[in-house]
């Protein structure tokens, strides 16, 4: 299982907030309801949140420079509509075998059969 695009989001006190997906070398895609004021940094290359980050040399932390919720997201409504947002990182991510963006297919000419199977990943 290769999940080099997975990101974990943390508060200024080091508390886990949510997960996200690295989509470029400066942006992480996540749910808008995860864009708390306390969001301070993103970890990439993390495979097991139960281990302390300094022990693993493949884990990198990036501070958050900007959060961008969808302009129509409203946290007070349920069900939450437009629950998507971006996190801009304060520096460019260096890709390696543990950290790289997810492949997002945007070519309309690419199609998949109706019975294709997919997988969802997240943090427990």
Steps between C-alpha positions, in 0.01 A plus 500: 500500500661820383343810650775758449237772444339470844532798733420535868392838636599624846420789732750739655501272807581192292149351517383306195217678318433308180645359181561637156652425161810656350400623153797721403831600653328785689137389556310243706134424429275434800147551630411862577379403849862399578630853443502601866661821621738284702631319189874564493688224321471204265698177519590315182663158468327380815377141487423439868381786722573298816877543451666827595599699190866564593565125503416464131731670255246487215246727677504871417305780665383806310343806656173631363516840330136524390171311525246536219152357563253474214331843482153346544591278796294565814604309811166557673288321239436127492554313286812697425508612141818608319708338775831529318804719551866555428799545726791698361832393647763756597769334290533273200482126566795293382364176354658164580386137521301577820353836395340580165167637374202289409427464131183689413374425151351811341501387137138457385619247241592256780210281606459203730258207487197522727614205708845634590599457864668767709638537848456771759776585745494696822633521853343311787 
